[in-house]
Each structure stands twice: as C-alpha cells, then as structure tokens.
Amino acid sequence: MIKIAPAQEEVRTMKVKVIKRYSDIRLHKVIESGTVLEVDEARADHLVKEGMAEIVKEPTKTAQRKE
C-alpha cells in the first residue's frame, strides 16, 4: 500500500488590530486593545464579526521616485 501525503493548502494570513480587550481561547491569554495579530483569514473574519478587531490594511509597494 502506498500512502500519499495530503496536499498542503496555502493558508492566507492577514493582520488585524484588536479594538476591544478580550480573552482569546486559541492563544490562552488576554489580548489588549491596540495589539496587532497575524491570523488566518477565517480567524480574522471571526474577530471582525465579533467586534473585537479590524483588518489592518497592508501598505502597497509603489514605485520609488528617482531624484
């Protein structure tokens, strides 16, 4: 019997900024307002829907000006 490893899914992560202090059951600690966390997309959506965090917009790379 040949075992084939399952394909690894690419997990998209994003940054969220905590806007309300809460006790995180996954991290097992209290997260203070103002903390920036990098979490997977599903976790980010959950925290935003619960009113605990907001998505942090990543700065886009722009062409640098030559002087």
WOBELHU-V349515 format. One record per residue. N is the residue number from 0. SS is DSSP state (@ for helix, = for strand, . for the rest). Layout:
# WOBELHU-V349515
<<N:SS> <N:SS>>
This chain:
# WOBELHU-V349515
<<0:.> <1:.> <2:.> <3:.> <4:.> <5:.> <6:.> <7:.> <8:.> <9:.> <10:.> <11:.> <12:=> <13:=> <14:=> <15:=> <16:=> <17:=> <18:.> <19:.> <20:.> <21:=> <22:=> <23:=> <24:.> <25:.> <26:.> <27:.> <28:=> <29:=> <30:=> <31:.> <32:.> <33:.> <34:.> <35:=> <36:=> <37:=> <38:=> <39:=> <40:@> <41:@> <42:@> <43:@> <44:@> <45:@> <46:@> <47:@> <48:@> <49:.> <50:.> <51:.> <52:=> <53:=> <54:=> <55:.> <56:.> <57:.> <58:.> <59:.> <60:.> <61:.> <62:.> <63:.> <64:.> <65:.> <66:.>>
